[in-house]
Structures are given as structure tokens and as C-alpha cells.
């Protein structure tokens, strides 16, 4: 059975919309509140936790629906997929504080809330795949980062708790549409996904260690997309200036 590119992109787009919705609402809150005060930060953390819960539950519901539909099409009889738990208040606060320690960038902070929403959906897929002994593969989409390409090069693998960290998907980052696909037999594929393509890119990259190769891929990707990446940075910087956020030193463009 082949999961068509159209079907896969429809699922990815649905997850993206719910994640982006949470990020957008978080951004609007940040722009109208002072997070430098204890009260303002507490108010944002409360609001962010509500967003993560609300939209995270939407992401888990979509993940369950897609998982169950794939099981039916694959001809396997399974218990209904169970939604993963959304991020706790403590996890939400830790994420917010971690981002703020690195930068006061509004986009980074709001995107981190969307990341927690996405994580709930991915956790749902992963936890059910482990429960049912399924296989999974990391499917790239859009502007794939070097680490995502490395994960994609591993191909289909038995679902394992080794990919979880503290019960969550280990590699989930903001502004990324890459995610896990699952299958229940070796006859199921995702249209357009060929792990050998990514494996060749990884093997051909400079370096002898995994870290060296990933860094080489990052440099190659940046060289190919330098103008577009810098345009995005300039746009983000312009927004920060408008909001009286950090200085031009954070722009870091060539």
C-alpha cells in the first residue's frame, strides 16, 4: 500500500495549522504584555499552558484519526489509538524559561509553544506505534534541516522507546514539517520518500563522524539557501526593532 503524497501533505498541513494557531495566539499575547515582570511572565505561562492543552488535544486527535485509518487500510485489527498527554504546566514553564534565557525574540518564544503542540501529535503516533509493534520512518518535508536528513536516512525501523526522551519524541523543533510516518507491514510506503537518497547525501558529506557530517550538511544547506535565510532573518529583525526587541547583533547575516 502506498500513502500518497497528497494524503501525507494533507495530514501534515492539518498538524501545521493547529500548531501555527497556538504560536499565533502566543505571539499576540506577548506583543501586548510585559513579560519582564513576574506577573507578566506568570500570566503568559498560564496562557501558554492553556494553548498547549487546547491545541495539543487537537493535534493528538488528528494523529489518532490518521493512525486508526492507516490501520484499517492496512488490514490490521488494533485497539483504537490513544492520545498522548499534552505538555504539563511544568514542561511549558521550562520551555518558556529555556527560550528566554537564550533570546527575547518574540518569534522564538511563540514558536516554542507551537512546538509543544506538535510534540503532542508526534508523541501520539510514536506511543501507539510502540504499543502495536509498528515500524516508523522520519519523513522530511519542506526545508529539511541536516539532522532531519540524517534521521530520514535511517529508513523504516521497528518502533522503539529509544527514540523517546523523558517520554517525548526526542527530535521535534519549531517551524518544521518533518515527522514520523508509521506502517504495519513491509508493503506500505510513503510516496516520494526514499531513504537511500538521504543516506547517499549523508555518506557523501564531509567528515568521518556523525557530528562532522551533520555540520557539513548544514553548511551545504546554508550555502544553497543563504539569500532566502538572510531575507527571513532581516524580516524577523525588522519586527524586533518595531517591538523594541534585541539589537542588530542578533541578525548575524553575511
N, C-alpha and C positions, 0 to 999 in steps of 0.2 A: 504494500500500500504506500502511496506517495502522498505526503501532506503538501498540497500545492502552495506555491509561493504566495498566491492571492490569499489563501486561508491563513497562512502563517502571518502575513503582514497585517491582516485584519485583526488578528489576536494581539499582535504587538502594538498596533495603533490604539486599540481599546485600553491596554495597560498604560500606554503613554499618556493618554488623555486623562485618566484618573490620577496619575502621578503628577502631571503638569497642573491639574486643578488644585491639588494640595499646595504645590510650590507657588502658584499664583496668589492664592489666598494668604499664604505665609508672607509673601513679598509685600502685599498691600498692607498687612498688619505692621510689618517692620517700618514701612515708609511713613506711617502715621503715629508711631510710638517711639519713645526714647528707651532704648534697650541698655543704655549706660547706667540707668538707675536700678536698684534692687527690685523695686516694684514693677518697673517696665519689663525687666528680664523675666520675672516670675509670671507676669501676665502673658508674655509671649510663649513661655514654656507651657503654660496651661492651654493656650490656644493651639499651639503646635501639637500637643498631645491629643487634643480633640480632633484635629485634622488627620493625624496619623491613624487614629482609631476609625474615624468615619470612612476615609478614602481607602485605608488599608483593608477594611472589611469588604469594600467594593472590589479591590484587587484580588482578594482571596476567593471571592465568589466567582469571578471570571475565570480564575485559574482552576477552580473545582469543576466548573462547567466544561471548560475545554478538555480537562483531564478525563472526565467521565465520557464525553463524546468520543474521544480518541479510543477509549477502552471498548466502547460499543462497536465502533468501526473496525477495530482490530479483532473482534470476535471473542473477547475475553470477558469472563464474568467476575466482577470485583465488587467489593463493598464501595458505596459512594465515597468519593474523595472528601477528606476532612479539611476544613480551612485551618491554616496555621494561625497561631496567636499573633496579633499585631504588636508593635513595639510597646513596651511598658513605659510608664512615666519616667522611670529612672533611665531607661535606654534613650528616650527622647531628650531628656535633660543632658545626658552625657554627650550625645551627638551635637547638640547646640553649643555646649561649652567647648567641645573639641574644635569646632569650626571657628568659634570666636577667638580662641587662643592663637589661631593661625592667621586670621584675617577678619576685618569688619565688613567685608564685601557682602552686600545685600544679596547678590545673586548666589553666592556660595552658600549662604545661610539658608535661603529659601529652597535652593536645590537639594540641600541635605534633608529637608522634610519630605520632598518628593522621593528621595532615595529610600527613606524608611517605608514609604507606601509601596514602592516597587519591591522591596525586600520581602514584604508580607506575601506578595503574589508568588515570588520565586520560591520562598520557603514552603509555600503550599504545594507547589509542583514537586519539589525535592523530597519533602517528607512523605508524600504519598507514593512517590516512586520507590523510595527506600522500603516503605511498608509492603509494597506489592512486588518487589524484586524486579523492577523495570530497568531499562537502560536509559541513559541520557547522554546528550551531547550539547556543548555550548555553541549556540548558533549566532554568528556575527550578523549585525545589521547596521547600516548607516556608516558613520565614521568610526570604524573599529580601531580601538587602541591596541598597542603592541601586546599587552598582557592578554587581551581578549583573543587576539590571533593565536597566541601560544595555547590558550585553553582550547580553542577550536581545533587546533592541530591534533589534539588527543583523540578525536573521533568519538564513536559511541562506546560507552563504558558502563559496566554494571553500577547502578545507583549505590552510593556508599556514604556512610556518615563522615568519611574522611574529608568530604567537601564542605562539611559544616564546621562552623566555629562558634562555640557557645550556643549551639542550636540554630544558628542562622547561616544562610548562604554566605560563603566566605568572600566571594568577589562580586560585589554589587556596588556600582558607583553611579553618581548622578549624571544626567544627560547622556545616558547610554541605553540603546535599544537591544543590546545583545542579551540573550537569556537562554535558559535550558529548554530543550525540547526532549520529550520522552517517547519511548516506544516499548512495546510489549513483545516484539519478535524481530528477528533479523531481516524481515522483509519490508519493514517500514522505513521510509526515508523522508527527509525534508527537501523539497525541490530546490536545487541550486546550491545545496550545501555539500561540498566535497572536502573532507578533512585533509586529503592528500595535498590540495592546493596550499592550505595553510602550513602543512608540515614541510613542504618544499621551501616556502618563504622562511620558515623558522630555521631549517637546516642550512639554507644559503646565507643567512645573516652572519655578519662578522662576529667573532668571539668563540670561545671554547666552553664557557659556562652558560647556564640558563640566563643569569642576570646580564651577562655581556651581550647575548643575542637579543634579549628583550630591549636593552638600551639601544642597540644598533637599529632595531626595527623602529623604535621611537624616533631616532634621528632621521631615518629614511622617510618616515611618515611626515615628520615636520617639514623636511626639505620639499616634499611634494605638495604640501598644503600650507606653506609658510604664509602666502599672501592672505588666504582666507582666514587662517588662525589669527594673524595680526589684526585683520579688519574686525574680527569678533572682539579681540582684546581692546581695541580702540573704542568700539561701541560701548563695551562694558565700562571702560574708564570714563567715557563721557557721561554715562549715567551716574557714576560715583561722584564725579565733580558736581553734577547738578544737585546731588543729595548731600554735598559736603562730606564725602567719604574719603578714604585714604589717598595719599599723594600719587604723583605720576611715577614714582619709583617702582610701584607695583605693576606698571604697564609691561615693562620688560619685553619690548618688541625690537626687532632688528630693522 
